[in-house]
Structure formats: structure tokens, C-alpha cells
């Protein structure tokens, strides 16, 4: 569990203007901007590129971080059962 939480996941904007690093638990540990790009970036573009980098990093956390660890555990199975206790959601009734 500690290894999963302490793993670093990185997301980039399409041209690597923005780089974001998250822990396996989804905590932001670093946000870096390309200085040359940042000097002339428009506010809307800055927001768009930051959002894209965050989304990419959170996709890595979802695929390999704590949410995946929980989903693959007995707790994840219990959560699934609690959402559909009678098993009707998977039923082709």
C-alpha cells in the first residue's frame, strides 16, 4: 500500500508546456511550466494546458494508484456488492 501511495504519476500538456506530478493517492506534489511558453501564454490557454496535464496525471493515478488498489481488493468487491446488493445491474433480465 505504501509503495502505491508513494509512487509518482506524471501528466503533461500536449506539447509539454505544463507538467504535473501526483502521488498514488492523488495529491499534487509538483506543477512545472515551460518558462518561455509561460511568458507569452494567454490566461485561457494556461488554464487549458494545466487542466490537460492534471487530467493526464489523474488518469495515471486511476489506472495505477490507490483507487485501482482498492478496486482490486476485497474492499472494492464489497463496494460493488453494496452498489448492487441483489446483483440486478448485471442481469440481462
N, CA, C and O atoms as a Tinker XYZ file with bonds, in Angstrom:
   372  protein
     1  N      0.815000   -1.192000    0.000000    73     2
     2  CA     0.000000    0.000000    0.000000    64     1     3
     3  C      0.862000    1.261000    0.000000    63     2     4     5
     4  O      0.596000    2.191000   -0.761000    81     3
     5  N      1.908000    1.299000    0.861000    73     3     6
     6  CA     2.772000    2.476000    0.916000    64     5     7
     7  C      3.449000    2.731000   -0.421000    63     6     8     9
     8  O      3.593000    3.878000   -0.844000    81     7
     9  N      3.863000    1.655000   -1.085000    73     7    10
    10  CA     4.515000    1.809000   -2.385000    64     9    11
    11  C      3.556000    2.444000   -3.387000    63    10    12    13
    12  O      3.956000    3.312000   -4.163000    81    11
    13  N      2.295000    2.018000   -3.376000    73    11    14
    14  CA     1.297000    2.573000   -4.285000    64    13    15
    15  C      1.072000    4.048000   -3.990000    63    14    16    17
    16  O      1.017000    4.858000   -4.916000    81    15
    17  N      0.941000    4.409000   -2.730000    73    15    18
    18  CA     0.691000    5.802000   -2.356000    64    17    19
    19  C      1.890000    6.704000   -2.623000    63    18    20    21
    20  O      1.718000    7.886000   -2.923000    81    19
    21  N      3.095000    6.164000   -2.518000    73    19    22
    22  CA     4.302000    6.969000   -2.688000    64    21    23
    23  C      4.804000    7.027000   -4.125000    63    22    24    25
    24  O      5.756000    7.751000   -4.417000    81    23
    25  N      4.188000    6.286000   -5.011000    73    23    26
    26  CA     4.582000    6.322000   -6.411000    64    25    27
    27  C      4.207000    7.673000   -7.012000    63    26    28    29
    28  O      3.165000    8.237000   -6.679000    81    27
    29  N      5.045000    8.181000   -7.886000    73    27    30
    30  CA     4.785000    9.456000   -8.554000    64    29    31
    31  C      4.192000    9.200000   -9.936000    63    30    32    33
    32  O      4.713000    8.393000  -10.706000    81    31
    33  N      3.105000    9.888000  -10.240000    73    31    34
    34  CA     2.455000    9.807000  -11.553000    64    33    35
    35  C      2.552000   11.180000  -12.203000    63    34    36    37
    36  O      2.269000   12.198000  -11.572000    81    35
    37  N      2.953000   11.199000  -13.464000    73    35    38
    38  CA     3.207000   12.452000  -14.163000    64    37    39
    39  C      2.255000   12.623000  -15.332000    63    38    40    41
    40  O      1.995000   11.683000  -16.083000    81    39
    41  N      1.740000   13.834000  -15.474000    73    39    42
    42  CA     0.898000   14.187000  -16.615000    64    41    43
    43  C      1.463000   15.415000  -17.299000    63    42    44    45
    44  O      2.015000   16.304000  -16.651000    81    43
    45  N      1.320000   15.454000  -18.616000    73    43    46
    46  CA     1.836000   16.569000  -19.408000    64    45    47
    47  C      0.723000   17.144000  -20.268000    63    46    48    49
    48  O     -0.223000   16.448000  -20.637000    81    47
    49  N      0.853000   18.420000  -20.579000    73    47    50
    50  CA     0.004000   19.004000  -21.610000    64    49    51
    51  C      0.534000   18.488000  -22.957000    63    50    52    53
    52  O      1.641000   17.954000  -23.013000    81    51
    53  N     -0.237000   18.638000  -24.037000    73    51    54
    54  CA     0.146000   18.024000  -25.320000    64    53    55
    55  C      1.567000   18.335000  -25.797000    63    54    56    57
    56  O      2.237000   17.452000  -26.331000    81    55
    57  N      2.031000   19.552000  -25.618000    73    55    58
    58  CA     3.375000   19.909000  -26.082000    64    57    59
    59  C      4.335000   20.110000  -24.908000    63    58    60    61
    60  O      5.387000   20.736000  -25.038000    81    59
    61  N      3.936000   19.556000  -23.756000    73    59    62
    62  CA     4.748000   19.592000  -22.537000    64    61    63
    63  C      5.018000   21.004000  -22.016000    63    62    64    65
    64  O      6.062000   21.271000  -21.421000    81    63
    65  N      4.058000   21.902000  -22.250000    73    63    66
    66  CA     4.171000   23.240000  -21.681000    64    65    67
    67  C      3.990000   23.184000  -20.167000    63    66    68    69
    68  O      4.575000   23.979000  -19.431000    81    67
    69  N      3.166000   22.227000  -19.707000    73    67    70
    70  CA     2.863000   22.061000  -18.288000    64    69    71
    71  C      3.088000   20.598000  -17.915000    63    70    72    73
    72  O      2.686000   19.689000  -18.642000    81    71
    73  N      3.733000   20.387000  -16.776000    73    71    74
    74  CA     3.955000   19.043000  -16.240000    64    73    75
    75  C      3.443000   19.035000  -14.808000    63    74    76    77
    76  O      3.752000   19.930000  -14.022000    81    75
    77  N      2.654000   18.013000  -14.477000    73    75    78
    78  CA     2.086000   17.873000  -13.142000    64    77    79
    79  C      2.489000   16.516000  -12.586000    63    78    80    81
    80  O      2.456000   15.516000  -13.302000    81    79
    81  N      2.868000   16.477000  -11.312000    73    79    82
    82  CA     3.178000   15.223000  -10.641000    64    81    83
    83  C      2.230000   15.030000   -9.462000    63    82    84    85
    84  O      1.960000   15.961000   -8.704000    81    83
    85  N      1.728000   13.798000   -9.321000    73    83    86
    86  CA     0.814000   13.432000   -8.240000    64    85    87
    87  C      1.337000   12.194000   -7.523000    63    86    88    89
    88  O      2.082000   11.402000   -8.102000    81    87
    89  N      0.947000   12.029000   -6.264000    73    87    90
    90  CA     1.215000   10.785000   -5.552000    64    89    91
    91  C      0.184000    9.745000   -5.995000    63    90    92    93
    92  O     -0.781000   10.077000   -6.684000    81    91
    93  N      0.389000    8.505000   -5.602000    73    91    94
    94  CA    -0.574000    7.450000   -5.903000    64    93    95
    95  C     -1.922000    7.680000   -5.249000    63    94    96    97
    96  O     -2.919000    7.091000   -5.667000    81    95
    97  N     -1.971000    8.523000   -4.236000    73    95    98
    98  CA    -3.225000    8.876000   -3.588000    64    97    99
    99  C     -3.901000   10.079000   -4.219000    63    98   100   101
   100  O     -4.997000   10.462000   -3.809000    81    99
   101  N     -3.254000   10.685000   -5.221000    73    99   102
   102  CA    -3.849000   11.808000   -5.930000    64   101   103
   103  C     -3.461000   13.181000   -5.423000    63   102   104   105
   104  O     -4.043000   14.177000   -5.854000    81   103
   105  N     -2.485000   13.265000   -4.511000    73   103   106
   106  CA    -2.033000   14.566000   -4.019000    64   105   107
   107  C     -1.056000   15.195000   -5.012000    63   106   108   109
   108  O     -0.144000   14.528000   -5.500000    81   107
   109  N     -1.251000   16.473000   -5.307000    73   107   110
   110  CA    -0.354000   17.197000   -6.207000    64   109   111
   111  C      0.958000   17.468000   -5.476000    63   110   112   113
   112  O      0.960000   18.024000   -4.378000    81   111
   113  N      2.074000   17.073000   -6.092000    73   111   114
   114  CA     3.381000   17.314000   -5.486000    64   113   115
   115  C      4.206000   18.320000   -6.278000    63   114   116   117
   116  O      5.149000   18.910000   -5.750000    81   115
   117  N      3.847000   18.517000   -7.554000    73   115   118
   118  CA     4.643000   19.425000   -8.370000    64   117   119
   119  C      3.841000   19.893000   -9.576000    63   118   120   121
   120  O      3.108000   19.117000  -10.189000    81   119
   121  N      3.988000   21.166000   -9.906000    73   119   122
   122  CA     3.438000   21.738000  -11.140000    64   121   123
   123  C      4.561000   22.561000  -11.751000    63   122   124   125
   124  O      5.078000   23.480000  -11.117000    81   123
   125  N      4.939000   22.231000  -12.984000    73   123   126
   126  CA     6.018000   22.957000  -13.655000    64   125   127
   127  C      5.524000   23.504000  -14.991000    63   126   128   129
   128  O      4.779000   22.841000  -15.713000    81   127
   129  N      5.947000   24.705000  -15.301000    73   127   130
   130  CA     5.590000   25.363000  -16.559000    64   129   131
   131  C      6.863000   25.622000  -17.358000    63   130   132   133
   132  O      7.904000   25.959000  -16.794000    81   131
   133  N      6.769000   25.460000  -18.673000    73   131   134
   134  CA     7.860000   25.863000  -19.547000    64   133   135
   135  C      7.955000   27.389000  -19.467000    63   134   136   137
   136  O      6.991000   28.080000  -19.801000    81   135
   137  N      9.079000   27.917000  -19.039000    73   135   138
   138  CA     9.206000   29.359000  -18.780000    64   137   139
   139  C      9.007000   30.201000  -20.041000    63   138   140   141
   140  O      8.351000   31.242000  -19.994000    81   139
   141  N      9.562000   29.762000  -21.153000    73   139   142
   142  CA     9.398000   30.548000  -22.387000    64   141   143
   143  C      7.940000   30.595000  -22.811000    63   142   144   145
   144  O      7.437000   31.641000  -23.220000    81   143
   145  N      7.267000   29.461000  -22.711000    73   143   146
   146  CA     5.849000   29.403000  -23.079000    64   145   147
   147  C      5.023000   30.253000  -22.113000    63   146   148   149
   148  O      4.128000   30.984000  -22.537000    81   147
   149  N      5.321000   30.157000  -20.829000    73   147   150
   150  CA     4.553000   30.846000  -19.793000    64   149   151
   151  C      4.618000   32.369000  -19.946000    63   150   152   153
   152  O      3.649000   33.070000  -19.658000    81   151
   153  N      5.741000   32.858000  -20.390000    73   151   154
   154  CA     5.933000   34.303000  -20.530000    64   153   155
   155  C      4.887000   34.932000  -21.463000    63   154   156   157
   156  O      4.446000   36.058000  -21.230000    81   155
   157  N      4.489000   34.201000  -22.526000    73   155   158
   158  CA     3.552000   34.745000  -23.515000    64   157   159
   159  C      2.184000   34.064000  -23.505000    63   158   160   161
   160  O      1.335000   34.378000  -24.340000    81   159
   161  N      1.963000   33.141000  -22.577000    73   159   162
   162  CA     0.716000   32.370000  -22.571000    64   161   163
   163  C     -0.475000   33.233000  -22.161000    63   162   164   165
   164  O     -0.389000   34.040000  -21.236000    81   163
   165  N     -1.565000   33.047000  -22.859000    73   163   166
   166  CA    -2.824000   33.707000  -22.525000    64   165   167
   167  C     -3.446000   32.967000  -21.348000    63   166   168   169
   168  O     -3.246000   31.761000  -21.200000    81   167
   169  N     -4.200000   33.677000  -20.508000    73   167   170
   170  CA    -4.829000   33.068000  -19.330000    64   169   171
   171  C     -5.653000   31.837000  -19.686000    63   170   172   173
   172  O     -5.567000   30.814000  -19.006000    81   171
   173  N     -6.443000   31.928000  -20.739000    73   171   174
   174  CA    -7.296000   30.801000  -21.124000    64   173   175
   175  C     -6.460000   29.604000  -21.552000    63   174   176   177
   176  O     -6.805000   28.464000  -21.239000    81   175
   177  N     -5.369000   29.848000  -22.262000    73   175   178
   178  CA    -4.512000   28.760000  -22.699000    64   177   179
   179  C     -3.784000   28.149000  -21.508000    63   178   180   181
   180  O     -3.593000   26.934000  -21.453000    81   179
   181  N     -3.380000   28.977000  -20.562000    73   179   182
   182  CA    -2.728000   28.491000  -19.353000    64   181   183
   183  C     -3.659000   27.539000  -18.601000    63   182   184   185
   184  O     -3.248000   26.457000  -18.182000    81   183
   185  N     -4.891000   27.945000  -18.439000    73   183   186
   186  CA    -5.882000   27.105000  -17.759000    64   185   187
   187  C     -6.115000   25.809000  -18.511000    63   186   188   189
   188  O     -6.179000   24.743000  -17.900000    81   187
   189  N     -6.241000   25.882000  -19.814000    73   187   190
   190  CA    -6.483000   24.692000  -20.637000    64   189   191
   191  C     -5.316000   23.699000  -20.541000    63   190   192   193
   192  O     -5.531000   22.498000  -20.382000    81   191
   193  N     -4.090000   24.205000  -20.639000    73   191   194
   194  CA    -2.923000   23.328000  -20.587000    64   193   195
   195  C     -2.734000   22.718000  -19.195000    63   194   196   197
   196  O     -2.357000   21.553000  -19.073000    81   195
   197  N     -2.995000   23.500000  -18.156000    73   195   198
   198  CA    -2.901000   22.978000  -16.791000    64   197   199
   199  C     -3.952000   21.897000  -16.563000    63   198   200   201
   200  O     -3.659000   20.854000  -15.978000    81   199
   201  N     -5.162000   22.144000  -17.019000    73   199   202
   202  CA    -6.241000   21.156000  -16.875000    64   201   203
   203  C     -5.904000   19.864000  -17.613000    63   202   204   205
   204  O     -6.153000   18.772000  -17.103000    81   203
   205  N     -5.346000   19.985000  -18.796000    73   203   206
   206  CA    -4.974000   18.802000  -19.581000    64   205   207
   207  C     -3.894000   17.993000  -18.869000    63   206   208   209
   208  O     -3.966000   16.765000  -18.823000    81   207
   209  N     -2.900000   18.675000  -18.317000    73   207   210
   210  CA    -1.828000   17.978000  -17.598000    64   209   211
   211  C     -2.361000   17.311000  -16.336000    63   210   212   213
   212  O     -1.983000   16.180000  -16.027000    81   211
   213  N     -3.235000   17.999000  -15.604000    73   211   214
   214  CA    -3.842000   17.398000  -14.412000    64   213   215
   215  C     -4.670000   16.173000  -14.775000    63   214   216   217
   216  O     -4.586000   15.141000  -14.108000    81   215
   217  N     -5.467000   16.286000  -15.829000    73   215   218
   218  CA    -6.289000   15.157000  -16.259000    64   217   219
   219  C     -5.406000   13.947000  -16.611000    63   218   220   221
   220  O     -5.715000   12.818000  -16.230000    81   219
   221  N     -4.319000   14.189000  -17.330000    73   219   222
   222  CA    -3.413000   13.099000  -17.708000    64   221   223
   223  C     -2.797000   12.440000  -16.479000    63   222   224   225
   224  O     -2.672000   11.216000  -16.427000    81   223
   225  N     -2.414000   13.239000  -15.498000    73   223   226
   226  CA    -1.827000   12.681000  -14.279000    64   225   227
   227  C     -2.864000   11.893000  -13.479000    63   226   228   229
   228  O     -2.568000   10.813000  -12.968000    81   227
   229  N     -4.083000   12.434000  -13.370000    73   227   230
   230  CA    -5.126000   11.717000  -12.632000    64   229   231
   231  C     -5.541000   10.420000  -13.335000    63   230   232   233
   232  O     -5.948000    9.467000  -12.670000    81   231
   233  N     -5.446000   10.368000  -14.645000    73   231   234
   234  CA    -5.710000    9.109000  -15.357000    64   233   235
   235  C     -4.682000    8.057000  -14.957000    63   234   236   237
   236  O     -5.016000    6.880000  -14.823000    81   235
   237  N     -3.427000    8.480000  -14.765000    73   235   238
   238  CA    -2.387000    7.554000  -14.301000    64   237   239
   239  C     -2.697000    7.064000  -12.890000    63   238   240   241
   240  O     -2.545000    5.878000  -12.595000    81   239
   241  N     -3.130000    7.975000  -12.018000    73   239   242
   242  CA    -3.488000    7.583000  -10.650000    64   241   243
   243  C     -4.658000    6.600000  -10.679000    63   242   244   245
   244  O     -4.638000    5.593000   -9.973000    81   243
   245  N     -5.673000    6.887000  -11.489000    73   243   246
   246  CA    -6.823000    5.981000  -11.581000    64   245   247
   247  C     -6.412000    4.600000  -12.067000    63   246   248   249
   248  O     -6.947000    3.594000  -11.601000    81   247
   249  N     -5.475000    4.540000  -12.990000    73   247   250
   250  CA    -5.051000    3.262000  -13.563000    64   249   251
   251  C     -4.106000    2.486000  -12.652000    63   250   252   253
   252  O     -4.107000    1.255000  -12.660000    81   251
   253  N     -3.286000    3.209000  -11.856000    73   251   254
   254  CA    -2.233000    2.518000  -11.109000    64   253   255
   255  C     -2.147000    2.888000   -9.642000    63   254   256   257
   256  O     -1.371000    2.275000   -8.909000    81   255
   257  N     -2.910000    3.863000   -9.187000    73   255   258
   258  CA    -2.783000    4.356000   -7.818000    64   257   259
   259  C     -3.744000    3.701000   -6.849000    63   258   260   261
   260  O     -4.225000    2.589000   -7.067000    81   259
   261  N     -4.009000    4.423000   -5.772000    73   259   262
   262  CA    -4.851000    3.910000   -4.694000    64   261   263
   263  C     -6.242000    3.487000   -5.160000    63   262   264   265
   264  O     -6.732000    2.456000   -4.699000    81   263
   265  N     -6.909000    4.235000   -6.058000    73   263   266
   266  CA    -8.235000    3.778000   -6.490000    64   265   267
   267  C     -8.203000    2.380000   -7.127000    63   266   268   269
   268  O     -9.112000    1.579000   -6.911000    81   267
   269  N     -7.158000    2.092000   -7.907000    73   267   270
   270  CA    -7.030000    0.770000   -8.542000    64   269   271
   271  C     -6.735000   -0.281000   -7.484000    63   270   272   273
   272  O     -7.283000   -1.382000   -7.529000    81   271
   273  N     -5.871000    0.053000   -6.531000    73   271   274
   274  CA    -5.534000   -0.872000   -5.455000    64   273   275
   275  C     -6.783000   -1.255000   -4.666000    63   274   276   277
   276  O     -6.986000   -2.426000   -4.346000    81   275
   277  N     -7.613000   -0.271000   -4.357000    73   275   278
   278  CA    -8.853000   -0.540000   -3.616000    64   277   279
   279  C     -9.832000   -1.335000   -4.473000    63   278   280   281
   280  O    -10.450000   -2.281000   -3.985000    81   279
   281  N     -9.978000   -0.968000   -5.728000    73   279   282
   282  CA   -10.927000   -1.669000   -6.606000    64   281   283
   283  C    -10.592000   -3.146000   -6.739000    63   282   284   285
   284  O    -11.492000   -3.975000   -6.871000    81   283
   285  N     -9.309000   -3.486000   -6.707000    73   283   286
   286  CA    -8.873000   -4.873000   -6.863000    64   285   287
   287  C     -8.813000   -5.633000   -5.544000    63   286   288   289
   288  O     -8.391000   -6.789000   -5.521000    81   287
   289  N     -9.225000   -5.011000   -4.456000    73   287   290
   290  CA    -9.144000   -5.633000   -3.135000    64   289   291
   291  C    -10.522000   -6.133000   -2.684000    63   290   292   293
   292  O    -11.525000   -5.870000   -3.348000    81   291
   293  N    -10.571000   -6.848000   -1.561000    73   291   294
   294  CA   -11.863000   -7.245000   -1.003000    64   293   295
   295  C    -12.768000   -6.040000   -0.703000    63   294   296   297
   296  O    -13.990000   -6.142000   -0.815000    81   295
   297  N    -12.180000   -4.916000   -0.326000    73   295   298
   298  CA   -12.974000   -3.709000   -0.095000    64   297   299
   299  C    -13.657000   -3.259000   -1.385000    63   298   300   301
   300  O    -14.819000   -2.853000   -1.364000    81   299
   301  N    -12.942000   -3.330000   -2.501000    73   299   302
   302  CA   -13.531000   -2.981000   -3.794000    64   301   303
   303  C    -14.686000   -3.893000   -4.141000    63   302   304   305
   304  O    -15.706000   -3.443000   -4.662000    81   303
   305  N    -14.527000   -5.182000   -3.855000    73   303   306
   306  CA   -15.621000   -6.137000   -4.096000    64   305   307
   307  C    -16.824000   -5.783000   -3.222000    63   306   308   309
   308  O    -17.964000   -5.828000   -3.684000    81   307
   309  N    -16.573000   -5.432000   -1.964000    73   307   310
   310  CA   -17.666000   -5.064000   -1.060000    64   309   311
   311  C    -18.378000   -3.804000   -1.558000    63   310   312   313
   312  O    -19.601000   -3.706000   -1.460000    81   311
   313  N    -17.628000   -2.848000   -2.088000    73   311   314
   314  CA   -18.244000   -1.638000   -2.629000    64   313   315
   315  C    -19.157000   -1.978000   -3.807000    63   314   316   317
   316  O    -20.249000   -1.423000   -3.933000    81   315
   317  N    -18.709000   -2.880000   -4.658000    73   315   318
   318  CA   -19.511000   -3.295000   -5.812000    64   317   319
   319  C    -20.798000   -3.962000   -5.354000    63   318   320   321
   320  O    -21.873000   -3.684000   -5.887000    81   319
   321  N    -20.688000   -4.836000   -4.373000    73   319   322
   322  CA   -21.868000   -5.533000   -3.846000    64   321   323
   323  C    -22.838000   -4.542000   -3.215000    63   322   324   325
   324  O    -24.052000   -4.671000   -3.377000    81   323
   325  N    -22.312000   -3.558000   -2.502000    73   323   326
   326  CA   -23.183000   -2.585000   -1.838000    64   325   327
   327  C    -23.917000   -1.711000   -2.855000    63   326   328   329
   328  O    -25.038000   -1.274000   -2.598000    81   327
   329  N    -23.293000   -1.454000   -4.005000    73   327   330
   330  CA   -23.965000   -0.671000   -5.042000    64   329   331
   331  C    -25.106000   -1.453000   -5.672000    63   330   332   333
   332  O    -26.090000   -0.864000   -6.120000    81   331
   333  N    -24.982000   -2.782000   -5.711000    73   331   334
   334  CA   -25.981000   -3.641000   -6.348000    64   333   335
   335  C    -26.126000   -4.919000   -5.515000    63   334   336   337
   336  O    -25.692000   -5.987000   -5.947000    81   335
   337  N    -26.729000   -4.821000   -4.329000    73   335   338
   338  CA   -26.759000   -5.975000   -3.403000    64   337   339
   339  C    -27.476000   -7.200000   -3.929000    63   338   340   341
   340  O    -27.188000   -8.308000   -3.474000    81   339
   341  N    -28.402000   -7.049000   -4.871000    73   339   342
   342  CA   -29.142000   -8.206000   -5.386000    64   341   343
   343  C    -28.582000   -8.681000   -6.726000    63   342   344   345
   344  O    -29.114000   -9.618000   -7.322000    81   343
   345  N    -27.513000   -8.041000   -7.202000    73   343   346
   346  CA   -26.884000   -8.455000   -8.454000    64   345   347
   347  C    -27.743000   -8.197000   -9.674000    63   346   348   349
   348  O    -27.606000   -8.897000  -10.678000    81   347
   349  N    -28.623000   -7.215000   -9.615000    73   347   350
   350  CA   -29.552000   -6.993000  -10.719000    64   349   351
   351  C    -28.980000   -6.144000  -11.845000    63   350   352   353
   352  O    -29.495000   -6.176000  -12.962000    81   351
   353  N    -27.912000   -5.378000  -11.566000    73   351   354
   354  CA   -27.372000   -4.494000  -12.595000    64   353   355
   355  C    -26.713000   -5.270000  -13.731000    63   354   356   357
   356  O    -26.703000   -4.806000  -14.871000    81   355
   357  N    -26.176000   -6.415000  -13.440000    73   355   358
   358  CA   -25.534000   -7.229000  -14.478000    64   357   359
   359  C    -26.497000   -8.228000  -15.105000    63   358   360   361
   360  O    -26.111000   -8.996000  -15.987000    81   359
   361  N    -27.728000   -8.219000  -14.660000    73   359   362
   362  CA   -28.719000   -9.200000  -15.113000    64   361   363
   363  C    -29.318000   -8.772000  -16.462000    63   362   364   365
   364  O    -29.783000   -7.639000  -16.592000    81   363
   365  N    -29.314000   -9.659000  -17.464000    73   363   366
   366  CA   -29.947000   -9.320000  -18.756000    64   365   367
   367  C    -31.463000   -9.598000  -18.727000    63   366   368   369
   368  O    -32.045000  -10.010000  -19.731000    81   367
   369  N    -32.076000   -9.371000  -17.589000    73   367   370
   370  CA   -33.497000   -9.686000  -17.389000    64   369   371
   371  C    -34.395000   -8.883000  -18.320000    63   370   372
   372  O    -35.617000   -9.031000  -18.278000    81   371
